Amino acid sequence: MYVVATAGHVDHGKSTLVNALTGMEPDRWAEEKKRGLTIDLGFAWTTLPSGRELAFVDVPGHERFLANMLAGVGPAPIVCLVVAADKGWQAQSSDHRDAITAFGITRGLVVITRADIAPDQVSATEAQVRAELQGTPLADAPVLTVSAASGDGIDALIATLDQVTAEAPTPDGEARLRLWVDRAFTIKGAGTVVTGTLTAGTLRTGDRLRLIGETTDEATAVRGLQSRNSAAEVVVPSARVAVNLRDVAADDIHRGDALITPDAWPIVGSVDVRRTMGESLDEGIHGLMLHIGTAAVPVHMRPFDADHARLTLERPLPLQVTDRIVLRSPGSRNVFAGVVVLDVDPPELSRRGAGTRRGRELAGRPETGDILAEVARRGAVERAQLLRFGLTVPEALPASLALEVEELAGGAADVTRGWLVHRPTLETWVERARKTVERKLSAEPMAAGVSEKALAEDLQRSQPPLPAAAQAKAGGSRGGETRLAESADVRMLVSEIITRAGLETVKGMVRPPGHSADLGPAEAGVAEVERRLAANPFAAPEADDLRELRLGVRELAVAESAGRLLRLGDGVVVSPRTPAQAMRLLAGLEQPFTTSAARQALGTTRRVVIPLLEYLDGRGWTRRIDNTSREVVR
């Protein structure tokens, strides 16, 4: 199916034309039929001679209903601009043309209607249309002349619609889903149904989705699908679709809400944009309405210059780089400007002159986004995060971009996994990690190294900081995400930094290869404990013995980190080999065995055998059966 939205001044015959093409009346409300005036969106469909299915979204042309018109045109891939021959180009013709341009819709056609009423004005109207469309995406669009009343020109129009749809690019059925809702209602026996124009992604019965909108943000599932009033298991783009949803009430859904693929979209409260048409952004207007898809959200605009600004939304939306947005002044019925989204995770601007500097930076950024800028600003960013932003990550990146492309855990590169790392920043982190470990071991010779967690926290204090593992949430409408953070575990990245620094990780401690903790005065005491345990591995020294050997908690912890002793808890110290030695003896007992039987087999005391057995349970080598017995796990 191909979806076409109408556009044009009020009373120029849009609905009549749709009716002539489809045999369906697009006006749904009794008031619309009574007044002969389209107020809200209407829908109709037909099948072209080629077999392609065509759906129309009919929009109101009156200036009072511009918001409804924008909701109809916003998601549409193709537009049909209607101008009446007897009235010519009028005010809302210009407004609708500007909206089409701002939304970046490049495919469409122009239809001059009512040719039977004013045949002598058709040529002048066509010339006027051509002049008004110069410099817009529809400048070279086909112009057809028809009479919906007599049927003249309808066949030629149908043939042109067939050609326009045939030349339209194939939508991406594998893309993540973002379906802007234009209606929500309840059907008895079925429940909540929403409708929208599916322009990318595929919907299937049973799909798990996220519904995010004006008053709701919750998980839902597809209970059923319809397209052209027929049930379907799968709907592919482009299409008009009705989605029967589970676990959500129709009263909680509004026009402008969106059904999205879970975890695939950034839900953002601020974006940096570039003007594509319309008034300069530094005209002094700060309160505007943002229109995208079917959504209309108040925004505050902070201009950086005439062409670049930051928009702060009253409520978060699922947006991506390259999204086209219409800005409209709430007190005006005209399009103020069209903008394209350049950054969905913009940096904070707190220093004097930061806005001016940001404007200069954005001026050099392509509309498709700047991978290098995104990575350099953060130091490192997950591939998956860049994909959520709407950026295209190529399989191979030029070395001149100074990016690490490979998945840092090793193995082949994968465009959905791993990190992209700014090489100069990576070198800074590597040097900082090396010096952090050196300082620690110089100040504390008995230390086994620096814990991996402590090293990561130290790197997160560098500039730019190592990404944090936790996702940051900030205040916004209903507590939505207004700032984004890298969501995945950063251990992959930390591990690469440790390797590049010439360090190693042993039992969670980062240290130079071959490093052995300097036990200093405690060396003699540890060696004596080792000697005793070698002779009798289950004769753990008593607390008095440890004190006599001058082995306190700190000395024992260092010896354990060095792999020379093992602490079982409650002051019980054994050799790291003791558990394996115990297992050989316990395996020879009749199973299951009691604690007393284990104590006797090992020739030790309850002080030692109980924490030793609990250690073996924790390793999964033995299994407790009841309060008195356990067995060896084979």
LUMZADO-874025 format. One record per residue (C-alpha): residue number from 1; residue in three letters; x, y, z. Coordinates in steps of 0.1 Angstrom, whole numbers, plus 5000, padded with zeros to 4 digits. Layout:
PT|NUM|ALA|X|Y|Z
...
//
This chain:
PT|1|MET|5000|5000|5000
PT|2|TYR|5011|5036|4993
PT|3|VAL|4998|5064|5014
PT|4|VAL|4990|5099|5000
PT|5|ALA|4980|5129|5020
PT|6|THR|4960|5157|5005
PT|7|ALA|4968|5194|5010
PT|8|GLY|4953|5227|4999
PT|9|HIS|4931|5256|5008
PT|10|VAL|4897|5251|5022
PT|11|ASP|4868|5245|4998
PT|12|HIS|4891|5236|4968
PT|13|GLY|4876|5201|4965
PT|14|LYS|4900|5178|4983
PT|15|SER|4874|5156|4998
PT|16|THR|4853|5155|4966
PT|17|LEU|4884|5145|4947
PT|18|VAL|4892|5116|4972
PT|19|ASN|4856|5105|4968
PT|20|ALA|4859|5105|4930
PT|21|LEU|4891|5084|4932
PT|22|THR|4880|5059|4958
PT|23|GLY|4842|5059|4959
PT|24|MET|4845|5065|4996
PT|25|GLU|4834|5096|5016
PT|26|PRO|4865|5106|5037
PT|27|ASP|4846|5130|5060
PT|28|ARG|4837|5110|5092
PT|29|TRP|4818|5135|5114
PT|30|ALA|4782|5145|5110
PT|31|GLU|4792|5181|5115
PT|32|GLU|4816|5178|5085
PT|33|LYS|4789|5165|5063
PT|34|LYS|4764|5190|5075
PT|35|ARG|4787|5220|5069
PT|36|GLY|4805|5206|5039
PT|37|LEU|4838|5214|5057
PT|38|THR|4865|5190|5066
PT|39|ILE|4874|5195|5102
PT|40|ASP|4895|5164|5111
PT|41|LEU|4915|5137|5092
PT|42|GLY|4896|5115|5068
PT|43|PHE|4906|5082|5053
PT|44|ALA|4898|5063|5021
PT|45|TRP|4915|5038|4999
PT|46|THR|4914|5022|4964
PT|47|THR|4934|4998|4942
PT|48|LEU|4953|5013|4912
PT|49|PRO|4952|4995|4878
PT|50|SER|4987|4982|4884
PT|51|GLY|4974|4964|4915
PT|52|ARG|4991|4987|4939
PT|53|GLU|4969|4997|4968
PT|54|LEU|4965|5034|4976
PT|55|ALA|4953|5050|5008
PT|56|PHE|4944|5087|5012
PT|57|VAL|4947|5108|5043
PT|58|ASP|4923|5137|5037
PT|59|VAL|4932|5168|5057
PT|60|PRO|4913|5200|5065
PT|61|GLY|4921|5231|5046
PT|62|HIS|4907|5257|5069
PT|63|GLU|4933|5278|5087
PT|64|ARG|4916|5271|5121
PT|65|PHE|4925|5234|5116
PT|66|LEU|4961|5237|5106
PT|67|ALA|4972|5215|5135
PT|68|ASN|4950|5187|5122
PT|69|MET|4964|5192|5087
PT|70|LEU|4999|5189|5100
PT|71|ALA|4990|5157|5118
PT|72|GLY|4978|5142|5085
PT|73|VAL|5007|5154|5063
PT|74|GLY|5034|5148|5089
PT|75|PRO|5037|5110|5086
PT|76|ALA|5029|5109|5049
PT|77|PRO|5055|5098|5023
PT|78|ILE|5036|5113|4993
PT|79|VAL|5014|5144|4990
PT|80|CYS|4987|5156|4966
PT|81|LEU|4984|5194|4966
PT|82|VAL|4949|5205|4954
PT|83|VAL|4942|5240|4939
PT|84|ALA|4908|5249|4925
PT|85|ALA|4908|5264|4890
PT|86|ASP|4881|5289|4898
PT|87|LYS|4898|5302|4929
PT|88|GLY|4935|5299|4922
PT|89|TRP|4964|5299|4947
PT|90|GLN|4952|5312|4981
PT|91|ALA|4965|5318|5016
PT|92|GLN|4963|5282|5029
PT|93|SER|4978|5269|4997
PT|94|SER|5010|5287|5007
PT|95|ASP|5007|5274|5043
PT|96|HIS|5003|5239|5031
PT|97|ARG|5031|5242|5006
PT|98|ASP|5053|5255|5035
PT|99|ALA|5044|5226|5057
PT|100|ILE|5052|5201|5029
PT|101|THR|5086|5218|5024
PT|102|ALA|5093|5218|5062
PT|103|PHE|5084|5182|5066
PT|104|GLY|5108|5173|5038
PT|105|ILE|5082|5155|5017
PT|106|THR|5098|5152|4982
PT|107|ARG|5073|5131|4964
PT|108|GLY|5039|5143|4952
PT|109|LEU|5017|5158|4925
PT|110|VAL|4995|5188|4920
PT|111|VAL|4958|5186|4910
PT|112|ILE|4939|5216|4896
PT|113|THR|4902|5208|4904
PT|114|ARG|4869|5223|4892
PT|115|ALA|4881|5226|4856
PT|116|ASP|4845|5224|4845
PT|117|ILE|4836|5255|4865
PT|118|ALA|4864|5277|4852
PT|119|PRO|4880|5261|4821
PT|120|ASP|4893|5295|4809
PT|121|GLN|4913|5299|4842
PT|122|VAL|4931|5266|4841
PT|123|SER|4962|5278|4823
PT|124|ALA|4966|5309|4845
PT|125|THR|4961|5287|4876
PT|126|GLU|4987|5263|4864
PT|127|ALA|5012|5291|4858
PT|128|GLN|5005|5305|4892
PT|129|VAL|5010|5271|4908
PT|130|ARG|5043|5266|4890
PT|131|ALA|5055|5300|4902
PT|132|GLU|5045|5294|4938
PT|133|LEU|5062|5260|4939
PT|134|GLN|5096|5272|4926
PT|135|GLY|5124|5263|4950
PT|136|THR|5102|5237|4968
PT|137|PRO|5103|5198|4967
PT|138|LEU|5072|5200|4944
PT|139|ALA|5087|5223|4919
PT|140|ASP|5089|5196|4892
PT|141|ALA|5059|5176|4904
PT|142|PRO|5033|5166|4877
PT|143|VAL|5003|5190|4874
PT|144|LEU|4970|5174|4865
PT|145|THR|4937|5191|4856
PT|146|VAL|4905|5173|4866
PT|147|SER|4868|5177|4872
PT|148|ALA|4856|5155|4900
PT|149|ALA|4820|5163|4890
PT|150|SER|4822|5152|4854
PT|151|GLY|4851|5127|4857
PT|152|ASP|4872|5145|4832
PT|153|GLY|4909|5139|4838
PT|154|ILE|4903|5113|4865
PT|155|ASP|4918|5085|4844
PT|156|ALA|4949|5105|4837
PT|157|LEU|4952|5113|4874
PT|158|ILE|4949|5076|4883
PT|159|ALA|4977|5068|4858
PT|160|THR|4999|5096|4873
PT|161|LEU|4992|5083|4908
PT|162|ASP|5003|5049|4895
PT|163|GLN|5035|5064|4882
PT|164|VAL|5043|5084|4913
PT|165|THR|5039|5054|4936
PT|166|ALA|5059|5032|4912
PT|167|GLU|5088|5057|4914
PT|168|ALA|5086|5060|4952
PT|169|PRO|5115|5044|4971
PT|170|THR|5107|5011|4988
PT|171|PRO|5102|5018|5025
PT|172|ASP|5124|4998|5050
PT|173|GLY|5104|4970|5064
PT|174|GLU|5133|4960|5087
PT|175|ALA|5136|4994|5104
PT|176|ARG|5127|5000|5140
PT|177|LEU|5091|5010|5144
PT|178|ARG|5077|5044|5152
PT|179|LEU|5040|5046|5144
PT|180|TRP|5025|5081|5152
PT|181|VAL|4989|5076|5164
PT|182|ASP|4962|5097|5148
PT|183|ARG|4931|5080|5164
PT|184|ALA|4924|5059|5194
PT|185|PHE|4890|5043|5202
PT|186|THR|4874|5012|5217
PT|187|ILE|4857|4984|5198
PT|188|LYS|4833|4962|5218
PT|189|GLY|4848|4928|5222
PT|190|ALA|4882|4938|5209
PT|191|GLY|4893|4966|5232
PT|192|THR|4916|4995|5224
PT|193|VAL|4924|5003|5188
PT|194|VAL|4948|5029|5174
PT|195|THR|4954|5039|5138
PT|196|GLY|4983|5055|5120
PT|197|THR|5004|5056|5089
PT|198|LEU|5031|5030|5089
PT|199|THR|5061|5044|5070
PT|200|ALA|5089|5021|5082
PT|201|GLY|5092|4988|5101
PT|202|THR|5068|4959|5101
PT|203|LEU|5040|4951|5125
PT|204|ARG|5031|4916|5134
PT|205|THR|5004|4901|5157
PT|206|GLY|5020|4894|5191
PT|207|ASP|5047|4921|5188
PT|208|ARG|5058|4937|5221
PT|209|LEU|5058|4975|5218
PT|210|ARG|5062|5006|5239
PT|211|LEU|5035|5032|5239
PT|212|ILE|5049|5066|5248
PT|213|GLY|5028|5098|5247
PT|214|GLU|5011|5127|5264
PT|215|THR|5000|5108|5296
PT|216|THR|5014|5073|5292
PT|217|ASP|5046|5054|5289
PT|218|GLU|5041|5017|5291
PT|219|ALA|5046|4983|5275
PT|220|THR|5019|4969|5253
PT|221|ALA|5014|4941|5227
PT|222|VAL|4997|4938|5194
PT|223|ARG|4965|4918|5198
PT|224|GLY|4954|4922|5162
PT|225|LEU|4959|4941|5130
PT|226|GLN|4938|4955|5102
PT|227|SER|4946|4973|5070
PT|228|ARG|4918|4985|5046
PT|229|ASN|4892|4970|5070
PT|230|SER|4907|4935|5066
PT|231|ALA|4924|4915|5093
PT|232|ALA|4961|4908|5088
PT|233|GLU|4988|4889|5106
PT|234|VAL|5016|4912|5092
PT|235|VAL|5015|4947|5079
PT|236|VAL|5044|4962|5060
PT|237|PRO|5051|4998|5050
PT|238|SER|5038|5020|5036
PT|239|ALA|5003|5014|5049
PT|240|ARG|4973|5027|5068
PT|241|VAL|4970|5003|5098
PT|242|ALA|4947|4998|5128
PT|243|VAL|4964|4981|5158
PT|244|ASN|4944|4964|5185
PT|245|LEU|4964|4968|5217
PT|246|ARG|4966|4948|5249
PT|247|ASP|4969|4962|5284
PT|248|VAL|4962|4999|5277
PT|249|ALA|4930|5020|5277
PT|250|ALA|4919|5041|5248
PT|251|ASP|4912|5070|5271
PT|252|ASP|4949|5070|5279
PT|253|ILE|4960|5074|5243
PT|254|HIS|4960|5107|5223
PT|255|ARG|4968|5119|5189
PT|256|GLY|5006|5124|5188
PT|257|ASP|5014|5094|5210
PT|258|ALA|5037|5068|5194
PT|259|LEU|5041|5031|5192
PT|260|ILE|5078|5023|5191
PT|261|THR|5101|4993|5191
PT|262|PRO|5112|4989|5228
PT|263|ASP|5148|5000|5236
PT|264|ALA|5154|5012|5200
PT|265|TRP|5146|5049|5203
PT|266|PRO|5161|5077|5224
PT|267|ILE|5132|5095|5243
PT|268|VAL|5144|5130|5244
PT|269|GLY|5134|5163|5259
PT|270|SER|5158|5186|5240
PT|271|VAL|5174|5186|5205
PT|272|ASP|5197|5208|5185
PT|273|VAL|5183|5217|5151
PT|274|ARG|5191|5235|5118
PT|275|ARG|5166|5257|5099
PT|276|THR|5157|5244|5065
PT|277|MET|5131|5270|5055
PT|278|GLY|5111|5298|5070
PT|279|GLU|5119|5327|5094
PT|280|SER|5153|5331|5110
PT|281|LEU|5155|5314|5143
PT|282|ASP|5169|5344|5161
PT|283|GLU|5138|5366|5154
PT|284|GLY|5131|5368|5191
PT|285|ILE|5103|5342|5193
PT|286|HIS|5110|5316|5219
PT|287|GLY|5076|5298|5226
PT|288|LEU|5066|5276|5196
PT|289|MET|5047|5245|5188
PT|290|LEU|5067|5216|5174
PT|291|HIS|5050|5193|5149
PT|292|ILE|5063|5159|5139
PT|293|GLY|5043|5129|5128
PT|294|THR|5009|5135|5144
PT|295|ALA|5025|5151|5175
PT|296|ALA|5021|5187|5185
PT|297|VAL|5042|5197|5215
PT|298|PRO|5050|5232|5230
PT|299|VAL|5088|5239|5229
PT|300|HIS|5111|5266|5242
PT|301|MET|5136|5277|5216
PT|302|ARG|5171|5290|5224
PT|303|PRO|5186|5304|5192
PT|304|PHE|5223|5301|5186
PT|305|ASP|5222|5320|5154
PT|306|ALA|5198|5326|5125
PT|307|ASP|5200|5289|5114
PT|308|HIS|5206|5269|5146
PT|309|ALA|5189|5265|5179
PT|310|ARG|5181|5243|5208
PT|311|LEU|5145|5231|5213
PT|312|THR|5134|5221|5248
PT|313|LEU|5102|5201|5246
PT|314|GLU|5073|5202|5271
PT|315|ARG|5072|5164|5270
PT|316|PRO|5097|5139|5256
PT|317|LEU|5093|5124|5222
PT|318|PRO|5111|5095|5203
PT|319|LEU|5133|5115|5179
PT|320|GLN|5163|5108|5158
PT|321|VAL|5189|5127|5138
PT|322|THR|5175|5137|5104
PT|323|ASP|5139|5141|5117
PT|324|ARG|5121|5170|5100
PT|325|ILE|5101|5192|5122
PT|326|VAL|5076|5220|5116
PT|327|LEU|5077|5250|5140
PT|328|ARG|5046|5271|5144
PT|329|SER|5039|5301|5166
PT|330|PRO|5008|5293|5188
PT|331|GLY|4993|5327|5180
PT|332|SER|4997|5322|5143
PT|333|ARG|4981|5299|5117
PT|334|ASN|5012|5299|5095
PT|335|VAL|5044|5278|5095
PT|336|PHE|5072|5297|5113
PT|337|ALA|5100|5275|5102
PT|338|GLY|5111|5240|5092
PT|339|VAL|5141|5225|5110
PT|340|VAL|5161|5193|5108
PT|341|VAL|5173|5175|5139
PT|342|LEU|5211|5174|5142
PT|343|ASP|5217|5162|5178
PT|344|VAL|5193|5143|5200
PT|345|ASP|5217|5142|5230
PT|346|PRO|5230|5178|5230
PT|347|PRO|5257|5189|5255
PT|348|GLU|5250|5212|5284
PT|349|LEU|5256|5248|5278
PT|350|SER|5266|5265|5310
PT|351|ARG|5296|5288|5302
PT|352|ARG|5294|5323|5289
PT|353|GLY|5293|5323|5251
PT|354|ALA|5285|5285|5249
PT|355|GLY|5255|5291|5227
PT|356|THR|5275|5310|5201
PT|357|ARG|5302|5284|5201
PT|358|ARG|5276|5256|5197
PT|359|GLY|5261|5274|5167
PT|360|ARG|5295|5275|5150
PT|361|GLU|5300|5238|5157
PT|362|LEU|5265|5229|5143
PT|363|ALA|5271|5249|5112
PT|364|GLY|5298|5225|5101
PT|365|ARG|5277|5194|5109
PT|366|PRO|5260|5175|5080
PT|367|GLU|5223|5168|5083
PT|368|THR|5229|5131|5084
PT|369|GLY|5249|5135|5116
PT|370|ASP|5286|5136|5125
PT|371|ILE|5299|5103|5139
PT|372|LEU|5333|5118|5148
PT|373|ALA|5317|5147|5167
PT|374|GLU|5295|5124|5187
PT|375|VAL|5324|5100|5196
PT|376|ALA|5350|5128|5203
PT|377|ARG|5326|5146|5226
PT|378|ARG|5321|5115|5248
PT|379|GLY|5355|5098|5243
PT|380|ALA|5336|5065|5237
PT|381|VAL|5301|5056|5227
PT|382|GLU|5284|5023|5220
PT|383|ARG|5276|5014|5184
PT|384|ALA|5241|5006|5195
PT|385|GLN|5237|5040|5210
PT|386|LEU|5247|5057|5178
PT|387|LEU|5221|5036|5160
PT|388|ARG|5195|5047|5184
PT|389|PHE|5204|5083|5177
PT|390|GLY|5196|5076|5140
PT|391|LEU|5232|5077|5129
PT|392|THR|5245|5054|5102
PT|393|VAL|5276|5035|5114
PT|394|PRO|5296|5022|5085
PT|395|GLU|5311|4988|5085
PT|396|ALA|5346|5003|5081
PT|397|LEU|5356|5038|5092
PT|398|PRO|5385|5058|5076
PT|399|ALA|5416|5058|5098
PT|400|SER|5416|5096|5095
PT|401|LEU|5386|5097|5118
PT|402|ALA|5408|5084|5147
PT|403|LEU|5382|5059|5158
PT|404|GLU|5386|5024|5171
PT|405|VAL|5362|5003|5151
PT|406|GLU|5367|4967|5163
PT|407|GLU|5346|4952|5191
PT|408|LEU|5370|4958|5219
PT|409|ALA|5363|4924|5236
PT|410|GLY|5380|4908|5205
PT|411|GLY|5366|4891|5175
PT|412|ALA|5351|4905|5143
PT|413|ALA|5335|4940|5141
PT|414|ASP|5298|4941|5146
PT|415|VAL|5278|4972|5138
PT|416|THR|5254|4966|5167
PT|417|ARG|5280|4958|5194
PT|418|GLY|5311|4972|5209
PT|419|TRP|5323|5007|5213
PT|420|LEU|5336|5035|5190
PT|421|VAL|5365|5052|5208
PT|422|HIS|5382|5085|5201
PT|423|ARG|5418|5075|5198
PT|424|PRO|5434|5106|5215
PT|425|THR|5409|5101|5244
PT|426|LEU|5417|5064|5246
PT|427|GLU|5454|5072|5249
PT|428|THR|5446|5097|5277
PT|429|TRP|5426|5070|5296
PT|430|VAL|5454|5044|5291
PT|431|GLU|5481|5068|5305
PT|432|ARG|5458|5077|5334
PT|433|ALA|5452|5041|5343
PT|434|ARG|5489|5033|5342
PT|435|LYS|5498|5062|5365
PT|436|THR|5469|5054|5389
PT|437|VAL|5482|5019|5394
PT|438|GLU|5518|5031|5398
PT|439|ARG|5508|5057|5424
PT|440|LYS|5488|5031|5444
PT|441|LEU|5516|5006|5445
PT|442|SER|5542|5032|5453
PT|443|ALA|5522|5045|5482
PT|444|GLU|5511|5010|5494
PT|445|PRO|5537|4984|5485
PT|446|MET|5516|4957|5503
PT|447|ALA|5486|4963|5480
PT|448|ALA|5478|4937|5454
PT|449|GLY|5469|4964|5429
PT|450|VAL|5439|4987|5422
PT|451|SER|5404|4972|5421
PT|452|GLU|5389|4972|5386
PT|453|LYS|5359|4991|5400
PT|454|ALA|5381|5018|5416
PT|455|LEU|5400|5022|5384
PT|456|ALA|5368|5026|5364
PT|457|GLU|5356|5052|5389
PT|458|ASP|5389|5071|5386
PT|459|LEU|5387|5071|5348
PT|460|GLN|5351|5085|5351
PT|461|ARG|5367|5116|5367
PT|462|SER|5389|5122|5337
PT|463|GLN|5380|5147|5309
PT|464|PRO|5362|5135|5289
PT|465|PRO|5351|5109|5314
PT|466|LEU|5349|5072|5308
PT|467|PRO|5312|5064|5302
PT|468|ALA|5292|5054|5333
PT|469|ALA|5275|5020|5333
PT|470|ALA|5242|5033|5348
PT|471|GLN|5216|5052|5327
PT|472|ALA|5211|5088|5338
PT|473|LYS|5175|5100|5342
PT|474|ALA|5168|5137|5346
PT|475|GLY|5137|5157|5353
PT|476|GLY|5113|5164|5324
PT|477|SER|5076|5159|5317
PT|478|ARG|5065|5130|5338
PT|479|GLY|5101|5122|5347
PT|480|GLY|5110|5111|5312
PT|481|GLU|5146|5109|5299
PT|482|THR|5159|5143|5290
PT|483|ARG|5195|5133|5290
PT|484|LEU|5210|5101|5276
PT|485|ALA|5237|5080|5290
PT|486|GLU|5255|5049|5277
PT|487|SER|5235|5020|5289
PT|488|ALA|5257|4990|5285
PT|489|ASP|5283|4975|5308
PT|490|VAL|5316|4993|5303
PT|491|ARG|5338|4964|5314
PT|492|MET|5346|4957|5278
PT|493|LEU|5360|4992|5275
PT|494|VAL|5379|4991|5308
PT|495|SER|5394|4957|5299
PT|496|GLU|5408|4972|5267
PT|497|ILE|5423|5002|5286
PT|498|ILE|5440|4979|5311
PT|499|THR|5455|4958|5283
PT|500|ARG|5467|4988|5264
PT|501|ALA|5483|5001|5296
PT|502|GLY|5504|4970|5299
PT|503|LEU|5485|4959|5330
PT|504|GLU|5466|4927|5340
PT|505|THR|5436|4919|5361
PT|506|VAL|5439|4891|5387
PT|507|LYS|5410|4884|5410
PT|508|GLY|5395|4918|5403
PT|509|MET|5428|4937|5411
PT|510|VAL|5446|4956|5383
PT|511|ARG|5484|4954|5385
PT|512|PRO|5516|4951|5364
PT|513|PRO|5522|4916|5351
PT|514|GLY|5542|4895|5375
PT|515|HIS|5535|4919|5403
PT|516|SER|5538|4904|5438
PT|517|ALA|5526|4923|5468
PT|518|ASP|5555|4933|5491
PT|519|LEU|5545|4918|5524
PT|520|GLY|5574|4935|5542
PT|521|PRO|5576|4924|5578
PT|522|ALA|5546|4901|5574
PT|523|GLU|5565|4879|5549
PT|524|ALA|5580|4857|5577
PT|525|GLY|5546|4852|5593
PT|526|VAL|5529|4842|5561
PT|527|ALA|5557|4818|5552
PT|528|GLU|5553|4801|5586
PT|529|VAL|5516|4797|5581
PT|530|GLU|5522|4782|5546
PT|531|ARG|5547|4758|5562
PT|532|ARG|5522|4746|5588
PT|533|LEU|5494|4742|5563
PT|534|ALA|5516|4723|5539
PT|535|ALA|5521|4698|5568
PT|536|ASN|5484|4697|5578
PT|537|PRO|5461|4716|5554
PT|538|PHE|5431|4714|5578
PT|539|ALA|5449|4727|5609
PT|540|ALA|5440|4763|5605
PT|541|PRO|5460|4786|5629
PT|542|GLU|5442|4799|5659
PT|543|ALA|5437|4836|5664
PT|544|ASP|5465|4837|5690
PT|545|ASP|5489|4820|5665
PT|546|LEU|5481|4847|5640
PT|547|ARG|5487|4875|5665
PT|548|GLU|5520|4859|5676
PT|549|LEU|5530|4859|5639
PT|550|ARG|5520|4896|5636
PT|551|LEU|5494|4888|5609
PT|552|GLY|5464|4911|5612
PT|553|VAL|5434|4917|5589
PT|554|ARG|5454|4939|5565
PT|555|GLU|5483|4915|5562
PT|556|LEU|5460|4885|5557
PT|557|ALA|5441|4905|5530
PT|558|VAL|5472|4912|5511
PT|559|ALA|5484|4876|5513
PT|560|GLU|5450|4865|5501
PT|561|SER|5451|4889|5471
PT|562|ALA|5486|4876|5463
PT|563|GLY|5471|4841|5462
PT|564|ARG|5492|4828|5491
PT|565|LEU|5464|4823|5517
PT|566|LEU|5426|4818|5517
PT|567|ARG|5403|4833|5543
PT|568|LEU|5371|4813|5549
PT|569|GLY|5355|4837|5574
PT|570|ASP|5354|4839|5612
PT|571|GLY|5392|4842|5612
PT|572|VAL|5398|4808|5596
PT|573|VAL|5428|4809|5573
PT|574|VAL|5438|4780|5551
PT|575|SER|5459|4774|5519
PT|576|PRO|5443|4781|5485
PT|577|ARG|5448|4744|5479
PT|578|THR|5428|4733|5510
PT|579|PRO|5393|4732|5493
PT|580|ALA|5405|4708|5466
PT|581|GLN|5423|4686|5491
PT|582|ALA|5391|4685|5512
PT|583|MET|5370|4674|5482
PT|584|ARG|5392|4644|5475
PT|585|LEU|5385|4631|5510
PT|586|LEU|5349|4640|5511
PT|587|ALA|5342|4622|5478
PT|588|GLY|5353|4590|5494
PT|589|LEU|5327|4592|5521
PT|590|GLU|5293|4575|5520
PT|591|GLN|5269|4600|5505
PT|592|PRO|5252|4619|5519
PT|593|PHE|5275|4627|5548
PT|594|THR|5271|4647|5580
PT|595|THR|5292|4676|5593
PT|596|SER|5306|4653|5620
PT|597|ALA|5316|4627|5594
PT|598|ALA|5334|4654|5574
PT|599|ARG|5352|4667|5605
PT|600|GLN|5364|4632|5613
PT|601|ALA|5375|4625|5577
PT|602|LEU|5395|4658|5576
PT|603|GLY|5409|4654|5611
PT|604|THR|5399|4690|5620
PT|605|THR|5376|4709|5643
PT|606|ARG|5341|4723|5639
PT|607|ARG|5357|4758|5638
PT|608|VAL|5373|4749|5606
PT|609|VAL|5350|4723|5590
PT|610|ILE|5318|4745|5591
PT|611|PRO|5332|4775|5571
PT|612|LEU|5351|4751|5548
PT|613|LEU|5319|4732|5540
PT|614|GLU|5300|4765|5534
PT|615|TYR|5327|4776|5511
PT|616|LEU|5324|4743|5491
PT|617|ASP|5286|4748|5490
PT|618|GLY|5291|4783|5476
PT|619|ARG|5314|4769|5449
PT|620|GLY|5288|4744|5440
PT|621|TRP|5311|4715|5448
PT|622|THR|5289|4702|5476
PT|623|ARG|5251|4705|5482
PT|624|ARG|5233|4708|5515
PT|625|ILE|5204|4683|5517
PT|626|ASP|5190|4692|5551
PT|627|ASN|5202|4708|5584
PT|628|THR|5225|4679|5591
PT|629|SER|5238|4664|5558
PT|630|ARG|5251|4673|5524
PT|631|GLU|5266|4655|5494
PT|632|VAL|5293|4659|5468
PT|633|VAL|5280|4673|5435
PT|634|ARG|5292|4649|5408
//
